[in-house]
Amino acid sequence: MVKADVADFICPGCQARYKLVRAKSAARSRDLPLHCKVCKQPLAASDGEDILKYFLIRRPKATRLQARPL
Ligand SMILES: [Zn+2]
């Protein structure tokens, strides 16, 4: 039975928003290094036996301005 969990993930480097999908690694998967598509921050590619996938859903508005969440 395939089980997948989805969570929100915000890049600590640039505040870009990702959907973080955690899935069981079916076959043997290579641990490819993942990086933020926006700021190249290294992201964890796996967690234990689970593999992590990131789907960019929102880029930070302006990288030169400091993000100030209300
Ligand atoms: Zn980033």
N, CA, C, O and the ligand as a Tripos MOL2 file, in Angstrom:
@<TRIPOS>MOLECULE
protein
  281   279    71     0     0
PROTEIN
NO_CHARGES

@<TRIPOS>ATOM
      1 N           0.8570   -1.1910    0.0000 N.3       1 MET1
      2 CA          0.0000    0.0000    0.0000 C.3       1 MET1
      3 C           0.8890    1.2350    0.0000 C.2       1 MET1
      4 O           1.7720    1.3960    0.8430 O.2       1 MET1
      5 N           0.6370    2.0680   -0.9370 N.am      2 VAL2
      6 CA          1.4550    3.2650   -1.0650 C.3       2 VAL2
      7 C           0.8520    4.3800   -0.2340 C.2       2 VAL2
      8 O          -0.3430    4.6700   -0.3010 O.2       2 VAL2
      9 N           1.6900    4.9700    0.5220 N.am      3 LYS3
     10 CA          1.2100    6.0460    1.3740 C.3       3 LYS3
     11 C           2.0880    7.2650    1.1680 C.2       3 LYS3
     12 O           3.3140    7.1680    1.1340 O.2       3 LYS3
     13 N           1.4530    8.3930    1.0320 N.am      4 ALA4
     14 CA          2.2240    9.6130    0.8150 C.3       4 ALA4
     15 C           1.6940   10.7040    1.7160 C.2       4 ALA4
     16 O           0.4860   10.8370    1.9140 O.2       4 ALA4
     17 N           2.5840   11.4590    2.2420 N.am      5 ASP5
     18 CA          2.1990   12.5870    3.0740 C.3       5 ASP5
     19 C           2.6350   13.8760    2.3910 C.2       5 ASP5
     20 O           3.7010   13.9500    1.7790 O.2       5 ASP5
     21 N           1.8050   14.8610    2.5080 N.am      6 VAL6
     22 CA          2.1220   16.1510    1.9040 C.3       6 VAL6
     23 C           2.1640   17.1910    3.0020 C.2       6 VAL6
     24 O           1.3070   17.2290    3.8840 O.2       6 VAL6
     25 N           3.1520   18.0120    2.9300 N.am      7 ALA7
     26 CA          3.2740   19.0680    3.9230 C.3       7 ALA7
     27 C           3.7690   20.3290    3.2440 C.2       7 ALA7
     28 O           4.3010   20.2910    2.1340 O.2       7 ALA7
     29 N           3.5890   21.4240    3.9150 N.am      8 ASP8
     30 CA          4.1300   22.6710    3.4020 C.3       8 ASP8
     31 C           5.5720   22.8020    3.8620 C.2       8 ASP8
     32 O           5.9400   22.3930    4.9620 O.2       8 ASP8
     33 N           6.3480   23.3680    3.0080 N.am      9 PHE9
     34 CA          7.7420   23.5900    3.3580 C.3       9 PHE9
     35 C           8.1460   24.9680    2.8710 C.2       9 PHE9
     36 O           7.8640   25.3500    1.7350 O.2       9 PHE9
     37 N           8.7940   25.6930    3.7270 N.am     10 ILE10
     38 CA          9.2720   27.0150    3.3410 C.3      10 ILE10
     39 C          10.7900   27.0070    3.4050 C.2      10 ILE10
     40 O          11.3900   26.6920    4.4330 O.2      10 ILE10
     41 N          11.3820   27.3580    2.2960 N.am     11 CYS11
     42 CA         12.8330   27.3590    2.2400 C.3      11 CYS11
     43 C          13.3840   28.3480    3.2610 C.2      11 CYS11
     44 O          13.0030   29.5190    3.2650 O.2      11 CYS11
     45 N          14.2700   27.8820    4.1180 N.am     12 PRO12
     46 CA         14.8300   28.7860    5.1190 C.3      12 PRO12
     47 C          15.7390   29.8400    4.5060 C.2      12 PRO12
     48 O          16.0480   30.8480    5.1410 O.2      12 PRO12
     49 N          16.1620   29.6060    3.2840 N.am     13 GLY13
     50 CA         17.0850   30.5520    2.6790 C.3      13 GLY13
     51 C          16.4020   31.7180    1.9960 C.2      13 GLY13
     52 O          16.8840   32.8490    2.0600 O.2      13 GLY13
     53 N          15.2630   31.4460    1.3320 N.am     14 CYS14
     54 CA         14.6590   32.5110    0.5250 C.3      14 CYS14
     55 C          13.1540   32.6130    0.7150 C.2      14 CYS14
     56 O          12.5110   33.4270    0.0510 O.2      14 CYS14
     57 N          12.5770   31.8190    1.5940 N.am     15 GLN15
     58 CA         11.1430   31.8640    1.8930 C.3      15 GLN15
     59 C          10.2720   31.3720    0.7420 C.2      15 GLN15
     60 O           9.0630   31.5990    0.7430 O.2      15 GLN15
     61 N          10.8620   30.7140   -0.2200 N.am     16 ALA16
     62 CA         10.0370   30.1330   -1.2750 C.3      16 ALA16
     63 C           9.1900   29.0270   -0.6660 C.2      16 ALA16
     64 O           9.6320   28.3210    0.2410 O.2      16 ALA16
     65 N           7.9670   28.8820   -1.1730 N.am     17 ARG17
     66 CA          7.0680   27.8710   -0.6160 C.3      17 ARG17
     67 C           7.0620   26.6300   -1.4910 C.2      17 ARG17
     68 O           6.9860   26.7100   -2.7180 O.2      17 ARG17
     69 N           7.1410   25.5030   -0.8440 N.am     18 TYR18
     70 CA          7.1230   24.2340   -1.5400 C.3      18 TYR18
     71 C           6.0450   23.3350   -0.9500 C.2      18 TYR18
     72 O           5.6790   23.4490    0.2200 O.2      18 TYR18
     73 N           5.5540   22.4460   -1.7930 N.am     19 LYS19
     74 CA          4.8280   21.2960   -1.2910 C.3      19 LYS19
     75 C           5.8520   20.2000   -1.0800 C.2      19 LYS19
     76 O           6.5850   19.8350   -1.9990 O.2      19 LYS19
     77 N           5.8960   19.6960    0.0970 N.am     20 LEU20
     78 CA          6.8550   18.6480    0.4180 C.3      20 LEU20
     79 C           6.1150   17.3220    0.4830 C.2      20 LEU20
     80 O           5.2550   17.1160    1.3400 O.2      20 LEU20
     81 N           6.4560   16.4370   -0.4230 N.am     21 VAL21
     82 CA          5.8100   15.1330   -0.4860 C.3      21 VAL21
     83 C           6.7620   14.0790    0.0340 C.2      21 VAL21
     84 O           7.8930   13.9370   -0.4300 O.2      21 VAL21
     85 N           6.2720   13.3580    0.9980 N.am     22 ARG22
     86 CA          7.0740   12.2750    1.5770 C.3      22 ARG22
     87 C           6.5230   10.9570    1.0720 C.2      22 ARG22
     88 O           5.3310   10.6830    1.2130 O.2      22 ARG22
     89 N           7.3650   10.1580    0.4960 N.am     23 ALA23
     90 CA          6.8850    8.8950   -0.0620 C.3      23 ALA23
     91 C           7.8620    7.7820    0.2640 C.2      23 ALA23
     92 O           9.0570    8.0000    0.4600 O.2      23 ALA23
     93 N           7.3200    6.6120    0.3140 N.am     24 LYS24
     94 CA          8.1790    5.4570    0.4970 C.3      24 LYS24
     95 C           8.9750    5.2300   -0.7770 C.2      24 LYS24
     96 O           8.4370    5.2790   -1.8830 O.2      24 LYS24
     97 N          10.2190    4.9880   -0.6080 N.am     25 SER25
     98 CA         11.0390    4.7180   -1.7770 C.3      25 SER25
     99 C          10.7640    3.3000   -2.2390 C.2      25 SER25
    100 O          11.1280    2.3360   -1.5660 O.2      25 SER25
    101 N          10.1220    3.1770   -3.3860 N.am     26 ALA26
    102 CA          9.7170    1.8660   -3.8920 C.3      26 ALA26
    103 C          10.9290    1.0380   -4.2690 C.2      26 ALA26
    104 O          11.2910    0.0820   -3.5820 O.2      26 ALA26
    105 N          11.5400    1.4170   -5.3560 N.am     27 ALA27
    106 CA         12.7670    0.7300   -5.7400 C.3      27 ALA27
    107 C          13.9220    1.4400   -5.0590 C.2      27 ALA27
    108 O          13.7390    2.3780   -4.2830 O.2      27 ALA27
    109 N          15.0600    0.9840   -5.3600 N.am     28 ARG28
    110 CA         16.2090    1.6760   -4.7890 C.3      28 ARG28
    111 C          16.3940    2.9900   -5.5320 C.2      28 ARG28
    112 O          16.5150    3.0190   -6.7570 O.2      28 ARG28
    113 N          16.4120    4.0170   -4.8080 N.am     29 SER29
    114 CA         16.5400    5.3250   -5.4270 C.3      29 SER29
    115 C          17.8620    5.9470   -5.0220 C.2      29 SER29
    116 O          18.3400    5.8050   -3.8970 O.2      29 SER29
    117 N          18.4040    6.6170   -5.9560 N.am     30 ARG30
    118 CA         19.6690    7.2690   -5.6580 C.3      30 ARG30
    119 C          19.4120    8.5160   -4.8290 C.2      30 ARG30
    120 O          18.4080    9.2060   -5.0090 O.2      30 ARG30
    121 N          20.3040    8.7830   -3.9500 N.am     31 ASP31
    122 CA         20.1760    9.9830   -3.1410 C.3      31 ASP31
    123 C          20.7800   11.1650   -3.8880 C.2      31 ASP31
    124 O          21.9200   11.5720   -3.6650 O.2      31 ASP31
    125 N          19.9650   11.6830   -4.7720 N.am     32 LEU32
    126 CA         20.4500   12.8430   -5.4980 C.3      32 LEU32
    127 C          20.3270   14.0700   -4.6010 C.2      32 LEU32
    128 O          19.3110   14.2540   -3.9310 O.2      32 LEU32
    129 N          21.3230   14.8750   -4.5910 N.am     33 PRO33
    130 CA         21.2370   16.0880   -3.7800 C.3      33 PRO33
    131 C          20.1920   17.0330   -4.3530 C.2      33 PRO33
    132 O          20.1470   17.2790   -5.5580 O.2      33 PRO33
    133 N          19.3560   17.5550   -3.4710 N.am     34 LEU34
    134 CA         18.3340   18.4940   -3.9040 C.3      34 LEU34
    135 C          18.7200   19.8930   -3.4470 C.2      34 LEU34
    136 O          19.3540   20.0860   -2.4100 O.2      34 LEU34
    137 N          18.3180   20.8410   -4.2470 N.am     35 HIS35
    138 CA         18.5950   22.2270   -3.8980 C.3      35 HIS35
    139 C          17.3660   23.0600   -4.1870 C.2      35 HIS35
    140 O          16.5730   22.7490   -5.0760 O.2      35 HIS35
    141 N          17.2260   24.1170   -3.4240 N.am     36 CYS36
    142 CA         16.1460   25.0690   -3.6740 C.3      36 CYS36
    143 C          16.2950   25.6180   -5.0880 C.2      36 CYS36
    144 O          17.3860   25.9960   -5.5130 O.2      36 CYS36
    145 N          15.1650   25.6550   -5.8120 N.am     37 LYS37
    146 CA         15.2280   26.1380   -7.1860 C.3      37 LYS37
    147 C          15.5290   27.6260   -7.2520 C.2      37 LYS37
    148 O          15.9570   28.1370   -8.2870 O.2      37 LYS37
    149 N          15.3070   28.3050   -6.1640 N.am     38 VAL38
    150 CA         15.4490   29.7550   -6.1680 C.3      38 VAL38
    151 C          16.8110   30.1950   -5.6360 C.2      38 VAL38
    152 O          17.5000   31.0020   -6.2600 O.2      38 VAL38
    153 N          17.1840   29.6690   -4.5030 N.am     39 CYS39
    154 CA         18.3980   30.1690   -3.8560 C.3      39 CYS39
    155 C          19.4860   29.1130   -3.7240 C.2      39 CYS39
    156 O          20.5490   29.3820   -3.1650 O.2      39 CYS39
    157 N          19.2280   27.9210   -4.2320 N.am     40 LYS40
    158 CA         20.2360   26.8490   -4.2340 C.3      40 LYS40
    159 C          20.5650   26.3250   -2.8510 C.2      40 LYS40
    160 O          21.5880   25.6680   -2.6550 O.2      40 LYS40
    161 N          19.7170   26.6100   -1.9110 N.am     41 GLN41
    162 CA         19.9370   26.0740   -0.5740 C.3      41 GLN41
    163 C          19.7920   24.5590   -0.6220 C.2      41 GLN41
    164 O          18.8300   24.0570   -1.2050 O.2      41 GLN41
    165 N          20.7110   23.8280   -0.0310 N.am     42 PRO42
    166 CA         20.5790   22.3680   -0.0120 C.3      42 PRO42
    167 C          19.3410   21.9470    0.7690 C.2      42 PRO42
    168 O          19.0480   22.4790    1.8400 O.2      42 PRO42
    169 N          18.6160   20.9700    0.2040 N.am     43 LEU43
    170 CA         17.4150   20.4720    0.8650 C.3      43 LEU43
    171 C          17.5740   18.9710    1.0930 C.2      43 LEU43
    172 O          18.1940   18.2720    0.2910 O.2      43 LEU43
    173 N          17.0180   18.4960    2.1750 N.am     44 ALA44
    174 CA         17.1160   17.0770    2.4770 C.3      44 ALA44
    175 C          16.3830   16.2700    1.4080 C.2      44 ALA44
    176 O          15.2430   16.5780    1.0630 O.2      44 ALA44
    177 N          17.0320   15.2530    0.8950 N.am     45 ALA45
    178 CA         16.4390   14.4440   -0.1690 C.3      45 ALA45
    179 C          15.7370   13.2210    0.3780 C.2      45 ALA45
    180 O          14.9700   12.5700   -0.3310 O.2      45 ALA45
    181 N          15.9920   12.9060    1.6250 N.am     46 SER46
    182 CA         15.3660   11.7250    2.1870 C.3      46 SER46
    183 C          15.2750   11.8820    3.6930 C.2      46 SER46
    184 O          15.9650   12.6930    4.3110 O.2      46 SER46
    185 N          14.3970   11.0760    4.2500 N.am     47 ASP47
    186 CA         14.2440   11.0850    5.7000 C.3      47 ASP47
    187 C          14.0620    9.6400    6.1350 C.2      47 ASP47
    188 O          12.9680    9.0870    6.0270 O.2      47 ASP47
    189 N          15.1080    9.0430    6.6120 N.am     48 GLY48
    190 CA         15.0280    7.6330    6.9240 C.3      48 GLY48
    191 C          14.8460    6.8410    5.6440 C.2      48 GLY48
    192 O          15.6500    6.9470    4.7180 O.2      48 GLY48
    193 N          13.7800    6.0440    5.5960 N.am     49 GLU49
    194 CA         13.5160    5.2690    4.3930 C.3      49 GLU49
    195 C          12.6330    6.0200    3.4130 C.2      49 GLU49
    196 O          12.3920    5.5530    2.3000 O.2      49 GLU49
    197 N          12.1590    7.1670    3.8210 N.am     50 ASP50
    198 CA         11.2900    7.9310    2.9390 C.3      50 ASP50
    199 C          12.1240    8.8410    2.0370 C.2      50 ASP50
    200 O          13.2020    9.3120    2.4010 O.2      50 ASP50
    201 N          11.5780    9.0610    0.8610 N.am     51 ILE51
    202 CA         12.2020   10.0350   -0.0130 C.3      51 ILE51
    203 C          11.3630   11.2960    0.0030 C.2      51 ILE51
    204 O          10.1430   11.2410    0.1570 O.2      51 ILE51
    205 N          12.0060   12.4070   -0.1550 N.am     52 LEU52
    206 CA         11.3250   13.6960   -0.0990 C.3      52 LEU52
    207 C          11.3700   14.3440   -1.4770 C.2      52 LEU52
    208 O          12.3940   14.3510   -2.1610 O.2      52 LEU52
    209 N          10.2100   14.8900   -1.8540 N.am     53 LYS53
    210 CA         10.1470   15.6050   -3.1280 C.3      53 LYS53
    211 C           9.5800   16.9850   -2.8640 C.2      53 LYS53
    212 O           8.6750   17.1630   -2.0490 O.2      53 LYS53
    213 N          10.1280   17.9480   -3.5650 N.am     54 TYR54
    214 CA          9.7050   19.3310   -3.3620 C.3      54 TYR54
    215 C           9.0910   19.8690   -4.6420 C.2      54 TYR54
    216 O           9.6440   19.7200   -5.7310 O.2      54 TYR54
    217 N           7.9390   20.4960   -4.4850 N.am     55 PHE55
    218 CA          7.2890   21.1180   -5.6310 C.3      55 PHE55
    219 C           7.1150   22.5980   -5.3310 C.2      55 PHE55
    220 O           6.3770   22.9860   -4.4250 O.2      55 PHE55
    221 N           7.7940   23.3960   -6.0940 N.am     56 LEU56
    222 CA          7.7410   24.8390   -5.8690 C.3      56 LEU56
    223 C           6.3500   25.3640   -6.1790 C.2      56 LEU56
    224 O           5.8360   25.1740   -7.2810 O.2      56 LEU56
    225 N           5.7500   26.0190   -5.2120 N.am     57 ILE57
    226 CA          4.4200   26.5760   -5.4590 C.3      57 ILE57
    227 C           4.4340   28.0940   -5.4320 C.2      57 ILE57
    228 O           3.5580   28.7280   -6.0200 O.2      57 ILE57
    229 N           5.3910   28.6760   -4.7770 N.am     58 ARG58
    230 CA          5.4490   30.1400   -4.7910 C.3      58 ARG58
    231 C           6.8740   30.6190   -4.5690 C.2      58 ARG58
    232 O           7.5470   30.2480   -3.6070 O.2      58 ARG58
    233 N           7.2860   31.4320   -5.4740 N.am     59 ARG59
    234 CA          8.6100   32.0230   -5.3080 C.3      59 ARG59
    235 C           8.5170   33.2320   -4.3840 C.2      59 ARG59
    236 O           7.4590   33.8490   -4.2590 O.2      59 ARG59
    237 N           9.6050   33.5560   -3.7550 N.am     60 PRO60
    238 CA          9.6030   34.7960   -2.9640 C.3      60 PRO60
    239 C           9.4120   35.9780   -3.8920 C.2      60 PRO60
    240 O           9.9050   35.9780   -5.0200 O.2      60 PRO60
    241 N           8.6870   36.9960   -3.4120 N.am     61 LYS61
    242 CA          8.3370   38.1030   -4.3000 C.3      61 LYS61
    243 C           9.5580   38.8590   -4.8060 C.2      61 LYS61
    244 O           9.6840   39.1430   -5.9970 O.2      61 LYS61
    245 N          10.4240   39.1680   -3.9100 N.am     62 ALA62
    246 CA         11.6170   39.9110   -4.3190 C.3      62 ALA62
    247 C          12.7630   39.4750   -3.4530 C.2      62 ALA62
    248 O          12.7260   39.5970   -2.2280 O.2      62 ALA62
    249 N          13.7760   38.9680   -4.1000 N.am     63 THR63
    250 CA         14.8750   38.4170   -3.3120 C.3      63 THR63
    251 C          15.7030   39.5110   -2.6660 C.2      63 THR63
    252 O          16.4510   39.2550   -1.7220 O.2      63 THR63
    253 N          15.5720   40.7190   -3.1660 N.am     64 ARG64
    254 CA         16.4040   41.7850   -2.6030 C.3      64 ARG64
    255 C          15.7360   42.4570   -1.4200 C.2      64 ARG64
    256 O          16.3770   43.1830   -0.6610 O.2      64 ARG64
    257 N          14.4450   42.2110   -1.2700 N.am     65 LEU65
    258 CA         13.7520   42.7780   -0.1240 C.3      65 LEU65
    259 C          13.6450   41.7230    0.9600 C.2      65 LEU65
    260 O          13.4710   40.5400    0.6670 O.2      65 LEU65
    261 N          13.7460   42.1320    2.1650 N.am     66 GLN66
    262 CA         13.6160   41.1850    3.2580 C.3      66 GLN66
    263 C          12.1460   40.8390    3.4400 C.2      66 GLN66
    264 O          11.2800   41.7120    3.4950 O.2      66 GLN66
    265 N          11.8960   39.5590    3.5300 N.am     67 ALA67
    266 CA         10.5280   39.1160    3.7540 C.3      67 ALA67
    267 C          10.1230   39.4430    5.1790 C.2      67 ALA67
    268 O          10.8460   39.1650    6.1350 O.2      67 ALA67
    269 N           8.9670   40.0320    5.2930 N.am     68 ARG68
    270 CA          8.5010   40.3820    6.6320 C.3      68 ARG68
    271 C           7.0960   39.8540    6.8420 C.2      68 ARG68
    272 O           6.1200   40.5590    6.5850 O.2      68 ARG68
    273 N           6.9900   38.6550    7.2940 N.am     69 PRO69
    274 CA          5.6420   38.1070    7.5620 C.3      69 PRO69
    275 C           4.9520   38.8880    8.6590 C.2      69 PRO69
    276 O           5.5710   39.3050    9.6380 O.2      69 PRO69
    277 N           3.6730   39.0760    8.4770 N.am     70 LEU70
    278 CA          2.9280   39.8610    9.4570 C.3      70 LEU70
    279 C           2.7550   39.0860   10.7510 C.2      70 LEU70
    280 O           2.1500   39.5910   11.6970 O.2      70 LEU70
    281 ZN         15.4100   28.9320   -1.3070 Zn       71 ZN71
@<TRIPOS>BOND
     1     1     2 1
     2     2     3 1
     3     3     4 2
     4     3     5 am
     5     5     6 1
     6     6     7 1
     7     7     8 2
     8     7     9 am
     9     9    10 1
    10    10    11 1
    11    11    12 2
    12    11    13 am
    13    13    14 1
    14    14    15 1
    15    15    16 2
    16    15    17 am
    17    17    18 1
    18    18    19 1
    19    19    20 2
    20    19    21 am
    21    21    22 1
    22    22    23 1
    23    23    24 2
    24    23    25 am
    25    25    26 1
    26    26    27 1
    27    27    28 2
    28    27    29 am
    29    29    30 1
    30    30    31 1
    31    31    32 2
    32    31    33 am
    33    33    34 1
    34    34    35 1
    35    35    36 2
    36    35    37 am
    37    37    38 1
    38    38    39 1
    39    39    40 2
    40    39    41 am
    41    41    42 1
    42    42    43 1
    43    43    44 2
    44    43    45 am
    45    45    46 1
    46    46    47 1
    47    47    48 2
    48    47    49 am
    49    49    50 1
    50    50    51 1
    51    51    52 2
    52    51    53 am
    53    53    54 1
    54    54    55 1
    55    55    56 2
    56    55    57 am
    57    57    58 1
    58    58    59 1
    59    59    60 2
    60    59    61 am
    61    61    62 1
    62    62    63 1
    63    63    64 2
    64    63    65 am
    65    65    66 1
    66    66    67 1
    67    67    68 2
    68    67    69 am
    69    69    70 1
    70    70    71 1
    71    71    72 2
    72    71    73 am
    73    73    74 1
    74    74    75 1
    75    75    76 2
    76    75    77 am
    77    77    78 1
    78    78    79 1
    79    79    80 2
    80    79    81 am
    81    81    82 1
    82    82    83 1
    83    83    84 2
    84    83    85 am
    85    85    86 1
    86    86    87 1
    87    87    88 2
    88    87    89 am
    89    89    90 1
    90    90    91 1
    91    91    92 2
    92    91    93 am
    93    93    94 1
    94    94    95 1
    95    95    96 2
    96    95    97 am
    97    97    98 1
    98    98    99 1
    99    99   100 2
   100    99   101 am
   101   101   102 1
   102   102   103 1
   103   103   104 2
   104   103   105 am
   105   105   106 1
   106   106   107 1
   107   107   108 2
   108   107   109 am
   109   109   110 1
   110   110   111 1
   111   111   112 2
   112   111   113 am
   113   113   114 1
   114   114   115 1
   115   115   116 2
   116   115   117 am
   117   117   118 1
   118   118   119 1
   119   119   120 2
   120   119   121 am
   121   121   122 1
   122   122   123 1
   123   123   124 2
   124   123   125 am
   125   125   126 1
   126   126   127 1
   127   127   128 2
   128   127   129 am
   129   129   130 1
   130   130   131 1
   131   131   132 2
   132   131   133 am
   133   133   134 1
   134   134   135 1
   135   135   136 2
   136   135   137 am
   137   137   138 1
   138   138   139 1
   139   139   140 2
   140   139   141 am
   141   141   142 1
   142   142   143 1
   143   143   144 2
   144   143   145 am
   145   145   146 1
   146   146   147 1
   147   147   148 2
   148   147   149 am
   149   149   150 1
   150   150   151 1
   151   151   152 2
   152   151   153 am
   153   153   154 1
   154   154   155 1
   155   155   156 2
   156   155   157 am
   157   157   158 1
   158   158   159 1
   159   159   160 2
   160   159   161 am
   161   161   162 1
   162   162   163 1
   163   163   164 2
   164   163   165 am
   165   165   166 1
   166   166   167 1
   167   167   168 2
   168   167   169 am
   169   169   170 1
   170   170   171 1
   171   171   172 2
   172   171   173 am
   173   173   174 1
   174   174   175 1
   175   175   176 2
   176   175   177 am
   177   177   178 1
   178   178   179 1
   179   179   180 2
   180   179   181 am
   181   181   182 1
   182   182   183 1
   183   183   184 2
   184   183   185 am
   185   185   186 1
   186   186   187 1
   187   187   188 2
   188   187   189 am
   189   189   190 1
   190   190   191 1
   191   191   192 2
   192   191   193 am
   193   193   194 1
   194   194   195 1
   195   195   196 2
   196   195   197 am
   197   197   198 1
   198   198   199 1
   199   199   200 2
   200   199   201 am
   201   201   202 1
   202   202   203 1
   203   203   204 2
   204   203   205 am
   205   205   206 1
   206   206   207 1
   207   207   208 2
   208   207   209 am
   209   209   210 1
   210   210   211 1
   211   211   212 2
   212   211   213 am
   213   213   214 1
   214   214   215 1
   215   215   216 2
   216   215   217 am
   217   217   218 1
   218   218   219 1
   219   219   220 2
   220   219   221 am
   221   221   222 1
   222   222   223 1
   223   223   224 2
   224   223   225 am
   225   225   226 1
   226   226   227 1
   227   227   228 2
   228   227   229 am
   229   229   230 1
   230   230   231 1
   231   231   232 2
   232   231   233 am
   233   233   234 1
   234   234   235 1
   235   235   236 2
   236   235   237 am
   237   237   238 1
   238   238   239 1
   239   239   240 2
   240   239   241 am
   241   241   242 1
   242   242   243 1
   243   243   244 2
   244   243   245 am
   245   245   246 1
   246   246   247 1
   247   247   248 2
   248   247   249 am
   249   249   250 1
   250   250   251 1
   251   251   252 2
   252   251   253 am
   253   253   254 1
   254   254   255 1
   255   255   256 2
   256   255   257 am
   257   257   258 1
   258   258   259 1
   259   259   260 2
   260   259   261 am
   261   261   262 1
   262   262   263 1
   263   263   264 2
   264   263   265 am
   265   265   266 1
   266   266   267 1
   267   267   268 2
   268   267   269 am
   269   269   270 1
   270   270   271 1
   271   271   272 2
   272   271   273 am
   273   273   274 1
   274   274   275 1
   275   275   276 2
   276   275   277 am
   277   277   278 1
   278   278   279 1
   279   279   280 2
@<TRIPOS>SUBSTRUCTURE
     1 MET1         2 RESIDUE 1 A MET
     2 VAL2         6 RESIDUE 1 A VAL
     3 LYS3        10 RESIDUE 1 A LYS
     4 ALA4        14 RESIDUE 1 A ALA
     5 ASP5        18 RESIDUE 1 A ASP
     6 VAL6        22 RESIDUE 1 A VAL
     7 ALA7        26 RESIDUE 1 A ALA
     8 ASP8        30 RESIDUE 1 A ASP
     9 PHE9        34 RESIDUE 1 A PHE
    10 ILE10       38 RESIDUE 1 A ILE
    11 CYS11       42 RESIDUE 1 A CYS
    12 PRO12       46 RESIDUE 1 A PRO
    13 GLY13       50 RESIDUE 1 A GLY
    14 CYS14       54 RESIDUE 1 A CYS
    15 GLN15       58 RESIDUE 1 A GLN
    16 ALA16       62 RESIDUE 1 A ALA
    17 ARG17       66 RESIDUE 1 A ARG
    18 TYR18       70 RESIDUE 1 A TYR
    19 LYS19       74 RESIDUE 1 A LYS
    20 LEU20       78 RESIDUE 1 A LEU
    21 VAL21       82 RESIDUE 1 A VAL
    22 ARG22       86 RESIDUE 1 A ARG
    23 ALA23       90 RESIDUE 1 A ALA
    24 LYS24       94 RESIDUE 1 A LYS
    25 SER25       98 RESIDUE 1 A SER
    26 ALA26      102 RESIDUE 1 A ALA
    27 ALA27      106 RESIDUE 1 A ALA
    28 ARG28      110 RESIDUE 1 A ARG
    29 SER29      114 RESIDUE 1 A SER
    30 ARG30      118 RESIDUE 1 A ARG
    31 ASP31      122 RESIDUE 1 A ASP
    32 LEU32      126 RESIDUE 1 A LEU
    33 PRO33      130 RESIDUE 1 A PRO
    34 LEU34      134 RESIDUE 1 A LEU
    35 HIS35      138 RESIDUE 1 A HIS
    36 CYS36      142 RESIDUE 1 A CYS
    37 LYS37      146 RESIDUE 1 A LYS
    38 VAL38      150 RESIDUE 1 A VAL
    39 CYS39      154 RESIDUE 1 A CYS
    40 LYS40      158 RESIDUE 1 A LYS
    41 GLN41      162 RESIDUE 1 A GLN
    42 PRO42      166 RESIDUE 1 A PRO
    43 LEU43      170 RESIDUE 1 A LEU
    44 ALA44      174 RESIDUE 1 A ALA
    45 ALA45      178 RESIDUE 1 A ALA
    46 SER46      182 RESIDUE 1 A SER
    47 ASP47      186 RESIDUE 1 A ASP
    48 GLY48      190 RESIDUE 1 A GLY
    49 GLU49      194 RESIDUE 1 A GLU
    50 ASP50      198 RESIDUE 1 A ASP
    51 ILE51      202 RESIDUE 1 A ILE
    52 LEU52      206 RESIDUE 1 A LEU
    53 LYS53      210 RESIDUE 1 A LYS
    54 TYR54      214 RESIDUE 1 A TYR
    55 PHE55      218 RESIDUE 1 A PHE
    56 LEU56      222 RESIDUE 1 A LEU
    57 ILE57      226 RESIDUE 1 A ILE
    58 ARG58      230 RESIDUE 1 A ARG
    59 ARG59      234 RESIDUE 1 A ARG
    60 PRO60      238 RESIDUE 1 A PRO
    61 LYS61      242 RESIDUE 1 A LYS
    62 ALA62      246 RESIDUE 1 A ALA
    63 THR63      250 RESIDUE 1 A THR
    64 ARG64      254 RESIDUE 1 A ARG
    65 LEU65      258 RESIDUE 1 A LEU
    66 GLN66      262 RESIDUE 1 A GLN
    67 ALA67      266 RESIDUE 1 A ALA
    68 ARG68      270 RESIDUE 1 A ARG
    69 PRO69      274 RESIDUE 1 A PRO
    70 LEU70      278 RESIDUE 1 A LEU
    71 ZN71       281 GROUP 0 **** ****
